[in-house]
Amino acid sequence: MAAPSLLNWRRVSSFTGPVPRARHGHRAVAIRELMIIFGGGNEGIADELHVYNTVTNQWFLPAVRGDIPPGCAAHGFVCDGTRILVFGGMVEYGRYSNELYELQASRWLWKKVKPHPPSSGLPPCPRLGHSFSLYGNKCYLFGGLANESEDSNNNVPRYLNDFYELELQHGSGVVGWSIPATKGTVPSPRESHTAVIYCKKDSGSPKMYVFGGMCGSRLDDLWQLDLETMSWSKPETKGTVPLPRSLHTASVIGNKMYIFGGWVPHKGENIETSPHDCEWRCTSSFSYLNLDTAEWTTLVSDSQEDKKNSRPRPRAGHCAVAIGTRLYFWSGRDGYKKALNSQVCCKDLWYLDTEKPPAPSQVQLIKATTNSFHVKWDEVPTVEGYLLQLNTDLPYQATSSDSSAAPNMQGVRMDPHRQGSNSIVPNSINDTMHSAKTEHAAMKGTSVKNKLDLKASADSNAILHSSLATNASNHNSCVVDMIRKTEGPHTSANIGVLSSCLDLRTVIPETSVSSTVSSAQTMVTQQTIKTESSSTNGAVVKDETSLTTFSTKSEVDETCALPATKISRVEVHAAAMPFSKETPSNPLATMKAGERQWCDVGIFKNNTALVSQFYLLPKGKQSISKIGNADVPDYSLLKKQDLVPGTGYRFRVAAINGCGIGPFSKISEFKTCIPGFPGAPSAVRISKNVEGIHLSWEPPTSPSGNILEYSAYLAIRTAQIQDNPSQLVFMRIYCGLKTSCIVTAGQLANAHIDYTSRPAIVFRISAKNEKGYGPATQVRWLQAHLNSDSPHFKCSVTTCGCGCGSGQRRPNLFQQ
């Protein structure tokens, strides 16, 4: 973690939508990129549910329905997948609740639930300021404050230290309360404390950590409960323990528990001699406890003054949410004026990156041309940009020093308010990304501009997602997942298809070719009964008795899907480019990998890039090593080099956030195309008919001459596939000039069901011109009825905000 002086707090501004009124005592949870806030109060208790989208920088009020709970404050609020549970809290002054509500965020549906009481003992009494923590299928309730008086106007506080366990049903509903028998000394009664649950990776049992709280005076003690043995203990800690406090927040990221804010004693007060009489104030101190080593680290102390408004001002009763490795803080009260009997609430939203981002997935190919690549990689949550680099075996020869010559590479600042742009960031990265006053950049990744045809018919159940996975194959193929609609006779899928080309070589019968693609070693072998020796992209023949085996041994096959939704995806299977004697030689082919210089393509706001040139760094400089605390090259002053046809390039990418640049991804390798071969067919559609299914497509957008024929293939079941699921065997089911064919029910009966991601039937379609076959389009037709884990979200195809026409599948919780 960075030193306190290097913390890069960011205040979020310029958001859109209905911003909730300032408050304290509210609670918040995260569902993927959404921060969901409920309850709290300031001049009355709030009963609305507010949602902030951290990607689009937008607040919205979802249209909730069902058993909507009354407004409450200081309640329990936990998230289990896409359902949220609310327990207890203050519903009005002096009147507390012990009711339990469930919100299905996928439908914004509230439901009041009634758990069974404990087999021995009473259910939890009405309370506020308790902790309510989730682990597995159980919630753990500890402590809080009850009102001993039956008259809500006569508040007689009673601090609690009781402990309950609430068992949940899978998906929806609860079983009931129980009172576990615990061992050891129980923590003293308290309210407005925090409790988090942490389990070491690959070892140890889950443990609940209780810190601080209020029991007539503020507390600074730390307690640990082993949830397997139900044993309480007080762990010995190292480092400086934070001041006694209540109404603070505790958030776990990795193996650290971050403590922020709360009520603490005034400077110079001796709380040990007169804990009940001393004055209290809000704080903006920030510490963390390493839960593996039990060591406290102070990041912002109580004595540090902030004269530049570069971090959140002191507050208590706020909320904190961890999204990825980023912490968000919203609202809370920053003081209490006894003479005026009034309090002041904050309305600001801040975030802090707690560590560098992880490495992105490998760079994946969307489309290759003779002198450019359209590439993408999976989004990394809560990042502010990506550094893309490449290297090649060819000698570097600068083509221009004019930065405006490179398309899509203008030397401009990252504009945090320009949705859908993917600007390259020059040497102003310090100004735009690491200033304490930088406004929040809405970092929604631009959906890939893959010419998707989104005019799906009303009965279509074909869904697209912009997550693309690279998987080497004999064809330079692109995969579009399509979901099979089982309840109707028609499954019309207007699916746009991507094209790309890489080092596709003609395979002569009884030979094998090895080509490196995306750091994967792909062996292409031919097993045929009948063969044709024509240059048809190798390894395919015209009759159904001939089989082609594609054996892919890939080091990495990473896909990005939103947690808990298993969204269908579009995959790019990058393979090869037609082999030709025109392929330029590589004079530096013998250069060792460690000697190759990595050159910057640029810093991109989103997770796609159109690459036609790269920057040549000054001699002796290998790459950008730091961002934020070091100079970044001024790209406008650097020389550039164009991509060359028929040339292999290696790519890697790293994500950037407020802590700097993270580790690079694994290396991918692609080749630019050789002129003359046709592109991949596009806009594949599948619909049911009486014979089986109707498969149709559009001609390549770049035919490079007359199309002589198309070939369609189906992956079929064989004993070989059963022994090695990564090895697909394809059978040609069509060859002709038409841009459609019928796949009979008999052929489909022999289809292989690919379970590498979601169950799917795999097709490939390619076009041939005078020079030969070009890259193939691979289509995965999802068989949703075969997947017992299929989500039950009602989904829709939408377009991204950048207007590129790319489709995304999102559950309703993302719709306002």
C-alpha positions in Angstrom: 0.0 0.0 0.0 1.2 3.5 -0.8 2.5 5.8 1.9 -0.2 8.2 3.4 1.2 11.1 1.3 0.8 9.1 -1.9 -2.9 8.1 -1.5 -4.8 9.2 -4.5 -8.3 10.1 -3.3 -10.7 11.1 -6.0 -13.9 13.0 -5.5 -16.6 12.0 -8.0 -18.3 14.9 -9.8 -20.3 15.6 -12.8 -22.5 12.6 -12.3 -26.0 12.4 -13.7 -29.4 11.3 -12.4 -31.3 12.0 -9.2 -28.6 12.3 -6.5 -29.9 11.2 -3.0 -30.2 13.7 -0.3 -27.4 13.8 2.3 -27.8 11.5 5.2 -26.2 9.3 7.9 -27.0 5.9 9.3 -27.6 4.5 5.8 -26.2 1.3 4.4 -24.7 0.3 1.0 -23.8 -2.9 -0.8 -22.3 -3.6 -4.2 -23.6 -5.8 -7.0 -20.9 -5.8 -9.7 -20.4 -2.2 -10.7 -23.5 -0.9 -8.9 -23.5 0.7 -5.4 -27.0 0.2 -3.9 -27.9 2.5 -1.0 -30.9 2.2 1.3 -32.2 4.0 4.4 -30.5 6.5 6.7 -31.8 9.8 7.8 -31.4 13.6 8.1 -34.5 15.5 8.9 -36.6 12.3 8.6 -35.7 8.7 7.7 -35.3 8.0 4.0 -37.2 5.1 2.4 -35.9 5.2 -1.2 -33.6 2.8 -2.8 -30.8 4.6 -4.7 -28.4 3.1 -7.1 -25.1 4.5 -8.4 -23.5 3.0 -11.4 -19.7 3.4 -11.0 -19.1 2.7 -14.7 -21.5 5.2 -16.2 -21.2 7.7 -13.3 -25.0 7.8 -13.0 -27.5 7.8 -10.1 -30.9 6.3 -10.6 -34.0 5.3 -8.7 -35.1 1.8 -9.6 -38.9 1.1 -9.9 -39.2 -1.2 -6.9 -42.4 -3.2 -6.2 -43.7 -5.8 -3.8 -43.5 -5.6 0.0 -41.6 -2.4 0.1 -40.1 -1.9 3.6 -40.5 1.3 5.6 -37.5 3.6 5.8 -35.0 2.7 8.4 -31.6 3.7 9.7 -28.7 1.9 11.3 -30.0 -1.4 10.0 -28.4 -4.6 8.7 -27.8 -4.7 5.0 -26.0 -7.6 3.2 -25.8 -8.8 -0.4 -25.9 -12.4 -1.5 -25.4 -12.6 -5.3 -28.2 -10.4 -6.6 -30.4 -10.5 -3.6 -30.2 -8.1 -0.7 -31.4 -8.7 2.9 -32.4 -5.9 5.3 -32.8 -6.5 9.0 -33.9 -4.3 11.8 -32.9 -0.6 12.3 -34.7 2.5 13.5 -38.0 3.2 11.7 -38.8 6.3 13.8 -37.3 7.9 16.9 -37.3 5.4 19.7 -39.0 2.7 17.7 -36.8 -0.1 16.4 -37.5 -3.0 14.1 -36.7 -6.7 14.0 -38.3 -7.4 10.6 -36.5 -9.0 7.7 -36.9 -8.0 4.0 -35.5 -9.5 0.9 -34.8 -7.6 -2.4 -34.4 -9.4 -5.6 -32.3 -6.9 -7.4 -32.7 -8.6 -10.8 -36.3 -7.6 -10.7 -36.3 -4.9 -8.0 -38.8 -7.0 -6.1 -39.2 -6.6 -2.4 -40.5 -9.4 -0.2 -41.1 -9.6 3.5 -39.7 -12.9 4.9 -40.5 -14.6 8.1 -37.7 -16.9 9.4 -38.5 -19.6 11.8 -37.6 -18.7 15.4 -34.7 -20.5 17.2 -35.4 -24.0 18.5 -34.5 -22.8 21.9 -34.7 -19.1 22.9 -36.4 -16.1 21.4 -35.8 -14.5 18.0 -33.7 -11.3 17.9 -35.4 -8.3 19.6 -35.9 -5.0 17.7 -32.6 -3.1 17.5 -30.4 -0.7 15.7 -26.6 -0.3 15.3 -26.1 -4.1 15.1 -23.7 -5.9 12.7 -25.2 -8.2 10.1 -22.5 -10.2 8.1 -22.8 -12.8 5.4 -20.7 -15.8 4.8 -21.8 -18.7 2.6 -25.5 -19.3 3.1 -25.6 -17.8 6.6 -25.9 -14.3 8.1 -24.4 -13.5 11.5 -26.1 -11.0 13.7 -24.2 -9.5 16.7 -25.1 -6.8 19.2 -26.9 -3.5 18.7 -29.0 -1.2 20.8 -32.5 -2.0 22.0 -35.1 0.2 23.7 -36.2 -1.1 27.1 -39.2 1.2 27.3 -42.4 0.2 25.7 -43.0 3.9 25.1 -41.1 5.0 22.0 -41.0 8.6 23.3 -39.2 7.4 26.4 -36.0 5.8 25.1 -34.2 3.6 27.6 -31.2 2.2 25.8 -29.9 -1.3 26.4 -26.7 -2.4 24.7 -26.7 -5.9 23.3 -24.0 -8.6 22.8 -26.3 -11.5 21.7 -25.3 -13.6 18.7 -27.6 -15.2 16.1 -27.2 -17.2 12.9 -29.7 -16.9 10.0 -29.7 -19.7 7.5 -30.6 -18.7 3.9 -32.3 -20.7 1.2 -30.7 -20.9 -2.1 -31.7 -18.0 -4.4 -34.6 -16.7 -2.3 -36.1 -17.1 1.1 -34.6 -18.0 4.5 -34.8 -21.0 6.8 -34.7 -19.6 10.2 -32.8 -18.2 13.2 -30.5 -20.2 15.5 -28.5 -19.3 18.6 -25.1 -21.0 18.2 -23.3 -22.1 21.4 -20.0 -20.1 21.5 -16.9 -20.7 23.5 -14.6 -18.2 25.2 -15.2 -14.7 26.5 -18.0 -12.9 24.6 -17.3 -9.2 23.6 -18.9 -6.6 25.8 -22.3 -5.2 24.7 -22.1 -2.5 22.0 -23.7 -0.8 19.0 -22.4 1.1 16.0 -19.5 -1.3 15.7 -18.3 -3.1 12.6 -18.0 -6.8 11.8 -16.4 -8.4 8.7 -15.7 -12.0 7.8 -12.4 -13.2 6.3 -11.0 -16.5 5.4 -7.4 -17.1 4.3 -7.0 -18.5 0.8 -6.6 -22.3 0.7 -6.3 -22.6 4.4 -7.9 -21.8 7.7 -11.5 -21.4 8.7 -13.6 -18.3 8.2 -13.4 -15.7 11.0 -15.5 -12.8 12.0 -13.7 -9.6 13.2 -15.6 -7.2 15.4 -14.0 -3.8 16.0 -15.0 -0.7 18.1 -18.5 0.5 18.8 -20.3 2.3 21.5 -21.3 1.2 25.0 -21.6 4.5 26.9 -18.1 5.2 25.6 -16.4 4.5 22.4 -14.4 1.2 22.1 -11.1 0.3 20.3 -11.0 -3.5 21.0 -10.8 -6.1 18.3 -12.5 -9.5 18.7 -12.3 -12.6 16.6 -14.9 -15.4 16.2 -13.9 -18.6 14.5 -17.1 -19.6 12.6 -16.2 -23.3 12.6 -15.4 -23.8 16.2 -17.6 -20.8 17.4 -14.7 -19.7 19.7 -14.3 -16.0 20.6 -10.8 -14.6 21.2 -9.0 -11.3 21.3 -6.1 -11.5 18.8 -2.8 -9.8 19.7 -2.0 -7.1 17.2 1.0 -5.1 16.1 1.2 -1.5 15.0 -0.8 1.5 16.1 -4.4 0.7 17.0 -6.9 3.2 15.7 -8.5 5.5 18.3 -11.7 4.3 20.0 -14.6 4.9 17.6 -18.1 4.2 16.6 -20.2 4.8 13.4 -17.1 4.1 11.4 -16.9 1.7 8.4 -14.9 -1.5 7.9 -14.3 -3.0 4.4 -12.3 -6.0 3.4 -10.2 -6.0 0.2 -7.8 -8.9 -0.2 -6.4 -9.7 3.2 -6.9 -6.2 4.6 -9.7 -4.6 6.7 -9.9 -0.9 6.0 -11.2 1.3 8.8 -12.4 4.8 7.9 -14.0 7.7 9.8 -16.3 7.6 12.8 -16.6 9.3 16.2 -13.3 9.6 18.1 -12.2 11.5 21.2 -11.0 15.1 20.9 -7.2 15.7 20.7 -5.7 15.6 24.2 -8.6 14.0 25.9 -7.8 11.3 28.3 -10.5 8.8 27.6 -9.2 6.3 30.1 -9.9 8.7 33.1 -13.2 10.0 32.0 -14.6 8.1 29.1 -18.2 9.2 29.6 -17.5 12.9 30.0 -15.0 13.6 27.2 -15.9 15.4 24.0 -16.1 13.5 20.7 -15.6 14.5 17.1 -15.7 13.1 13.6 -12.5 11.9 12.0 -11.1 11.2 8.5 -8.4 8.9 9.8 -7.8 5.8 7.7 -6.1 2.6 8.7 -6.0 -1.0 7.8 -5.5 -4.3 9.6 -3.6 -7.1 7.8 -5.8 -10.0 8.7 -3.1 -12.5 8.0 -0.4 -10.9 10.2 -2.7 -9.0 12.7 -0.7 -5.8 12.1 -2.3 -2.3 12.0 -1.0 0.3 9.5 -2.0 3.9 9.6 -2.6 5.5 6.2 -4.1 8.8 7.4 -3.7 9.7 11.1 -6.0 11.9 13.1 -3.2 14.5 13.4 -2.9 15.0 9.6 -4.6 18.1 8.5 -6.0 18.4 5.0 -5.8 22.0 3.8 -6.2 21.2 0.1 -9.5 19.3 0.3 -7.6 16.4 -1.3 -9.4 13.7 0.7 -12.9 13.2 2.4 -13.5 15.5 5.3 -14.2 14.0 8.7 -17.4 12.1 9.0 -19.4 9.4 10.8 -22.4 7.3 9.9 -21.3 7.2 6.3 -21.2 4.2 4.0 -18.3 2.4 2.4 -18.4 -0.1 -0.5 -15.6 -2.1 -2.0 -15.9 -2.7 -5.8 -12.9 -4.6 -7.0 -9.9 -3.1 -5.3 -11.5 0.3 -5.1 -13.3 1.8 -2.0 -16.2 4.2 -2.4 -17.4 6.5 0.4 -20.7 8.4 0.4 -22.3 11.0 2.7 -22.4 10.7 6.5 -22.4 13.5 9.1 -19.3 15.6 9.8 -20.3 17.1 13.1 -22.9 17.7 15.8 -23.6 21.2 17.2 -25.2 20.6 20.6 -26.1 24.3 21.1 -28.1 24.4 17.9 -29.2 20.7 18.2 -28.4 20.3 14.5 -26.1 18.2 12.5 -24.3 18.7 9.2 -24.3 16.0 6.6 -21.9 15.5 3.7 -23.2 15.0 0.2 -19.9 14.1 -1.4 -18.8 10.8 -3.1 -15.2 9.7 -3.0 -13.2 6.7 -4.0 -9.7 5.4 -3.4 -7.8 2.7 -5.2 -6.2 0.5 -2.5 -3.7 -1.4 -4.8 -2.6 -1.6 -8.3 -5.0 -3.4 -10.7 -4.5 -7.0 -11.6 -3.2 -8.1 -15.0 -5.9 -8.0 -17.7 -6.6 -11.1 -19.9 -4.6 -11.7 -23.0 -5.1 -9.3 -25.8 -7.7 -10.8 -28.2 -8.1 -10.3 -31.9 -11.3 -8.9 -33.3 -10.2 -8.2 -36.9 -6.9 -8.1 -38.8 -6.1 -6.4 -42.0 -3.0 -6.1 -44.0 -1.8 -3.2 -41.9 -3.9 -3.0 -38.8 -5.4 -5.0 -35.9 -8.6 -4.4 -34.1 -7.9 -5.9 -30.6 -9.6 -6.0 -27.3 -9.1 -7.5 -23.8 -11.4 -8.2 -20.9 -12.3 -5.2 -18.8 -10.7 -4.9 -15.4 -13.1 -3.3 -12.9 -12.5 0.2 -11.6 -9.5 1.2 -13.7 -8.8 4.5 -15.4 -7.0 3.3 -18.5 -4.9 0.6 -20.2 -1.3 0.7 -21.5 -1.0 -1.4 -24.7 2.4 -2.5 -26.0 3.7 -4.5 -28.8 7.0 -5.9 -30.2 8.0 -7.6 -33.4 11.0 -9.3 -34.9 11.2 -6.8 -37.8 13.7 -4.0 -37.5 12.1 -0.7 -36.4 11.9 2.0 -39.0 10.1 5.2 -38.0 7.6 6.5 -40.5 6.6 9.8 -39.0 7.0 12.1 -36.1 3.7 13.8 -36.7 1.4 12.5 -34.0 -1.7 13.4 -36.0 -0.8 10.9 -38.7 -1.9 7.9 -36.7 -5.6 7.2 -36.9 -7.3 6.8 -33.5 -4.1 7.9 -31.8 -4.5 11.6 -31.3 -2.3 13.0 -28.6 -5.1 14.3 -26.5 -6.0 14.1 -22.8 -8.2 11.5 -21.5 -11.6 13.2 -21.2 -13.4 11.8 -18.2 -16.7 13.1 -19.4 -16.7 11.9 -22.9 -18.6 8.7 -23.0 -17.5 6.1 -25.5 -14.2 7.7 -26.5 -11.0 5.8 -26.3 -8.4 8.5 -26.4 -4.7 7.9 -26.2 -3.2 9.7 -23.2 0.0 11.7 -23.8 2.3 13.1 -21.2 -0.6 14.7 -19.3 -1.3 11.5 -17.5 -0.3 13.0 -14.2 -2.7 15.9 -14.7 -5.6 13.8 -15.9 -5.3 10.7 -13.8 -3.5 11.4 -10.6 -4.6 14.9 -9.6 -6.5 15.0 -6.3 -9.1 17.2 -7.9 -9.6 14.9 -11.0 -13.2 14.3 -11.7 -14.4 10.7 -11.8 -13.9 9.2 -15.2 -16.8 7.0 -16.3 -14.8 4.0 -17.3 -17.4 1.9 -19.1 -15.5 -0.1 -21.6 -16.4 0.7 -25.2 -18.2 -2.2 -26.7 -16.3 -3.6 -29.7 -17.1 -2.1 -33.0 -17.6 -5.4 -34.7 -20.4 -4.5 -37.1 -22.9 -6.5 -35.1 -26.3 -6.8 -36.7 -28.6 -6.1 -33.8 -31.9 -6.0 -35.6 -33.0 -9.2 -34.0 -36.5 -10.3 -34.6 -39.0 -10.2 -31.7 -38.9 -13.9 -31.2 -35.1 -14.0 -31.2 -33.4 -15.3 -28.1 -30.0 -14.6 -29.5 -27.9 -12.6 -27.0 -24.6 -10.9 -27.5 -22.0 -9.9 -25.0 -18.8 -8.1 -25.7 -16.5 -10.5 -23.9 -14.2 -12.1 -26.4 -11.9 -15.0 -25.7 -8.9 -16.0 -27.9 -8.6 -19.6 -28.7 -6.3 -20.8 -31.5 -7.7 -22.9 -34.4 -7.0 -23.8 -38.0 -9.3 -21.0 -39.2 -8.9 -17.4 -38.2 -12.3 -17.7 -36.8 -14.6 -15.6 -34.8 -17.2 -17.0 -32.4 -20.6 -15.7 -31.7 -22.7 -17.4 -28.9 -26.3 -17.8 -29.7 -28.9 -19.0 -27.2 -31.3 -21.7 -28.4 -35.0 -20.8 -27.7 -36.7 -24.0 -26.8 -40.3 -22.8 -26.3 -40.9 -21.7 -29.9 -40.5 -23.0 -33.4 -38.3 -20.1 -34.6 -35.0 -19.0 -33.3 -34.0 -16.1 -35.5 -30.6 -14.7 -34.5 -29.4 -11.6 -36.3 -25.9 -12.0 -35.1 -23.0 -9.9 -36.5 -19.8 -11.8 -36.9 -16.3 -10.6 -36.5 -13.5 -11.2 -38.9 -9.7 -11.6 -38.4 -6.8 -13.2 -40.1 -3.6 -14.8 -38.8 -1.0 -17.1 -40.4 -3.4 -19.6 -42.0 -1.4 -22.2 -43.9 -2.5 -24.7 -46.4 -2.4 -28.2 -45.0 -1.5 -30.9 -47.4 -3.0 -34.4 -46.6 -1.0 -36.4 -44.1 0.9 -33.4 -42.9 0.7 -31.2 -39.9 1.4 -27.5 -39.3 2.2 -25.8 -36.1 1.6 -22.1 -35.7 1.8 -19.9 -32.6 -1.2 -17.8 -32.0 -2.0 -15.9 -28.8 0.7 -17.7 -26.9 -1.0 -21.0 -27.7 0.5 -23.9 -29.6 -2.0 -25.1 -32.1 -1.6 -28.4 -33.9 -3.6 -28.7 -37.1 -3.8 -32.3 -38.4 -5.9 -33.9 -41.1 -7.7 -37.1 -40.8 -9.8 -37.8 -44.0 -11.2 -40.7 -45.9 -11.4 -38.6 -49.0 -9.2 -35.6 -49.7 -8.9 -32.8 -52.1 -5.5 -31.3 -52.8 -6.7 -27.8 -53.7 -5.7 -24.9 -51.6 -8.9 -24.8 -49.5 -7.5 -23.5 -46.3 -6.3 -27.0 -45.6 -7.8 -29.9 -43.7 -11.3 -29.7 -45.2 -13.1 -31.7 -47.9 -16.4 -31.6 -49.6 -18.2 -34.8 -48.4 -19.6 -35.6 -45.1 -17.5 -38.7 -44.7 -14.4 -36.6 -44.3 -13.4 -35.3 -40.9 -11.0 -32.6 -39.8 -9.5 -32.6 -36.4 -8.5 -29.3 -34.7 -6.4 -29.9 -31.6 -5.9 -26.8 -29.6 -3.5 -26.8 -26.7 -3.8 -23.3 -25.3 -1.9 -21.9 -22.4 -4.7 -19.5 -21.6 -8.4 -19.5 -22.5 -9.7 -16.7 -20.3 -13.2 -15.3 -20.6 -14.8 -12.4 -18.8 -18.4 -12.9 -17.5 -20.2 -10.8 -15.0 -20.2 -12.7 -11.7 -23.3 -14.8 -10.9 -24.9 -14.3 -14.3 -22.9 -16.5 -16.7 -23.8 -14.3 -19.6 -23.5 -15.7 -23.1 -20.5 -14.3 -24.9 -19.0 -13.4 -28.2 -15.6 -15.1 -28.7 -12.9 -14.4 -31.1 -11.0 -17.5 -32.1 -7.9 -16.1 -33.7 -6.1 -18.4 -36.0 -4.2 -18.0 -39.1 -3.6 -16.1 -42.3 -3.3 -17.7 -45.8 0.3 -18.8 -46.3 2.1 -17.3 -49.3 5.5 -16.9 -50.7 4.8 -13.2 -50.4 5.3 -13.4 -46.7 8.2 -11.0 -45.8 11.2 -12.5 -44.2 12.1 -11.8 -40.6 15.7 -10.7 -40.4 15.6 -10.6 -36.6 13.8 -14.0 -36.2 16.7 -15.3 -34.2 16.5 -12.5 -31.6 15.8 -13.8 -28.1 12.5 -12.9 -26.6 14.2 -11.0 -23.7 16.0 -8.8 -26.2 12.9 -7.6 -28.0 12.0 -4.0 -27.2 8.4 -3.4 -26.1 7.0 -0.3 -27.8 3.9 1.7 -26.7 0.8 1.6 -28.8 -0.7 4.1 -26.4 -2.8 4.5 -23.2 -6.4 3.7 -23.9 -9.4 4.7 -21.9 -11.4 1.6 -22.9 -10.7 -2.0 -23.5 -10.5 -1.9 -27.3 -7.9 -0.5 -29.7 -7.4 -0.1 -33.4 -3.7 -0.5 -34.0 -2.0 0.6 -37.2 1.1 2.2 -35.8 3.2 2.1 -32.6 5.6 4.6 -31.0 9.4 4.2 -30.9 10.8 5.0 -27.5 14.2 6.8 -27.3 17.1 4.5 -27.4 17.8 2.8 -24.1 14.3 3.2 -22.7 12.3 0.0 -22.7 8.8 1.2 -21.8 6.8 3.2 -19.3 7.7 1.8 -15.9 5.6 4.1 -13.7 2.5 6.2 -14.1 1.4 8.8 -11.6 4.7 9.2 -9.8 6.9 9.3 -12.9 7.1 11.1 -16.2 5.2 9.7 -19.1 6.6 10.1 -22.6 5.1 12.8 -24.8 3.8 10.7 -27.6 3.6 13.7 -29.9 7.4 13.9 -29.8 8.0 10.2 -30.5 8.5 8.6 -33.9 6.1 6.0 -35.1 6.2 2.9 -37.2 3.4 1.5 -39.4 2.4 -2.2 -39.2 3.6 -4.3 -42.1 1.6 -6.9 -44.0 2.2 -10.6 -43.3 4.1 -9.8 -40.1 3.8 -11.3 -36.6 3.4 -8.9 -33.6 3.3 -9.7 -29.9 0.9 -7.8 -27.7 0.6 -7.2 -24.0 -1.6 -4.9 -21.9 -1.6 -3.5 -18.4 -4.3 -1.7 -16.4 -3.9 1.7 -14.7 -5.6 3.1 -11.6 -4.8 5.6 -8.9 -2.0 3.4 -7.5 -0.2 3.2 -10.8 0.3 0.6 -13.5 -0.4 -3.0 -12.8 1.3 -6.1 -14.1 1.2 -6.9 -17.8 -1.0 -9.6 -19.3 0.3 -12.8 -20.9 1.6 -12.2 -24.4 -0.6 -12.7 -27.5 0.8 -13.0 -31.0 -1.0 -12.1 -34.2 -0.1 -11.7 -37.9 -1.3 -9.1 -40.3 -3.0 -10.4 -43.4 -1.5 -10.8 -46.8 -3.5 -9.0 -49.5 -5.9 -10.9 -51.7 -7.7 -13.3 -49.5 -11.4 -12.9 -48.6 -12.6 -11.8 -45.2 -14.9 -13.8 -43.0 -18.6 -14.1 -43.6 -20.7 -11.9 -41.4 -24.2 -11.4 -39.9 -24.8 -15.1 -39.2 -28.5 -16.0 -38.5 -30.0 -19.3 -37.3 -33.7 -20.1 -37.4 -35.7 -23.3 -36.9 -37.6 -25.0 -39.7 -39.3 -28.3 -40.2 -36.2 -29.9 -41.6 -33.9 -28.8 -38.8 -32.4 -25.3 -38.8 -31.7 -22.7 -41.4 -28.2 -21.2 -41.3 -27.5 -18.0 -43.3 -24.8 -15.4 -43.5 -23.8 -12.3 -45.4 -20.8 -12.1 -47.8 -17.5 -10.8 -46.4 -17.2 -7.1 -46.2 -13.8 -7.4 -48.0 -14.1 -10.2 -50.5 -10.9 -9.2 -52.4 -12.3 -10.4 -55.7 -15.1 -12.8 -56.6 -16.3 -15.3 -54.1 -16.2 -18.7 -55.7 -17.8 -20.7 -52.9 -18.7 -20.9 -49.2 -18.2 -23.8 -46.9 -20.0 -24.5 -43.7 -18.9 -27.0 -41.1 -20.4 -28.6 -38.0 -18.5 -30.0 -35.0 -19.5 -33.6 -34.5 -19.3 -36.2 -31.8 -16.4 -38.7 -32.0 -14.7 -40.9 -29.6 -11.6 -38.7 -30.1 -13.5 -35.7 -28.7 -14.7 -37.7 -25.7 -11.1 -38.6 -24.9 -9.9 -35.0 -25.5 -12.7 -32.4 -25.2 -10.3 -29.6 -26.5 -10.0 -31.4 -29.8 -12.9 -30.5 -32.1 -13.7 -32.6 -35.2 -15.6 -30.7 -38.0 -17.6 -32.2 -40.8 -18.4 -30.1 -43.9 -22.2 -29.8 -44.3 -22.4 -27.4 -47.2 -20.3 -26.1 -50.1 -21.7 -23.7 -52.7 -22.3 -20.2 -53.8 -25.5 -19.6 -51.8 -25.2 -17.7 -48.5 -27.5 -20.1 -46.7 -28.0 -23.8 -46.1 -30.2 -26.2 -44.2 -28.7 -28.2 -41.4 -30.9 -31.3 -41.1 -32.2 -32.8 -37.8 -30.1 -35.9 -38.6 -26.9 -33.8 -38.9 -27.8 -32.0 -35.7 -28.3 -35.3 -33.9 -24.6 -36.0 -34.5 -23.5 -32.6 -33.3 -20.9 -32.3 -30.6 -22.0 -30.2 -27.6 -19.2 -28.0 -26.6 -19.0 -27.4 -22.8 -15.9 -25.2 -22.7 -18.0 -22.3 -21.6 -21.8 -22.7 -21.9 -23.2 -25.7 -23.8 -23.2 -24.9 -27.5 -23.3 -26.5 -31.0 -20.3 -25.1 -33.0 -20.5 -24.1 -36.7 -17.8 -22.6 -39.0 -18.3 -20.7 -42.2 -15.7 -19.5 -44.6 -15.4 -18.0 -48.1 -13.1 -18.7 -51.0 -11.9 -16.5 -53.8 -9.4 -17.0 -56.6 -6.6 -17.0 -54.1 -8.1 -19.5 -51.7 -10.1 -19.7 -48.5 -10.0 -16.8 -46.0 -10.7 -16.7 -42.3 -13.7 -18.6 -41.0 -16.5 -17.3 -38.8 -17.1 -19.7 -35.9 -20.6 -19.6 -34.3 -21.5 -21.2 -31.0 -25.2 -21.8 -30.9 -26.0 -21.9 -27.2 -28.2 -24.7 -25.9 -29.5 -23.0 -22.8 -31.8 -25.9 -21.9 -28.8 -28.1 -21.3 -27.3 -25.8 -18.6 -28.9 -26.3 -15.2 -27.0 -23.2 -13.9 -28.6 -20.9 -16.5 -29.6 -17.6 -14.9 -33.2 -16.8 -14.9 -32.8 -13.1 -15.6 -35.1 -11.6 -18.1 -32.5 -10.2 -20.6 -32.5 -7.9 -23.5 -30.2 -6.7 -26.2 -29.1 -3.2 -25.8 -26.5 -1.0 -27.5 -23.6 0.7 -25.7 -23.6 4.4 -25.1 -20.8 5.1 -27.6 -23.2 4.4 -30.5 -21.0 1.7 -32.0 -23.9 -0.7 -32.3 -22.3 -3.4 -30.2 -24.8 -5.5 -28.2 -24.6 -6.3 -24.5 -26.7 -8.7 -22.5 -27.6 -7.4 -19.1 -29.9 -8.5 -16.4 -32.7 -6.1 -15.4 -30.8 -4.8 -12.4 -28.7 -2.8 -14.9 -31.9 -1.2 -16.3 -33.4 1.8 -14.6 
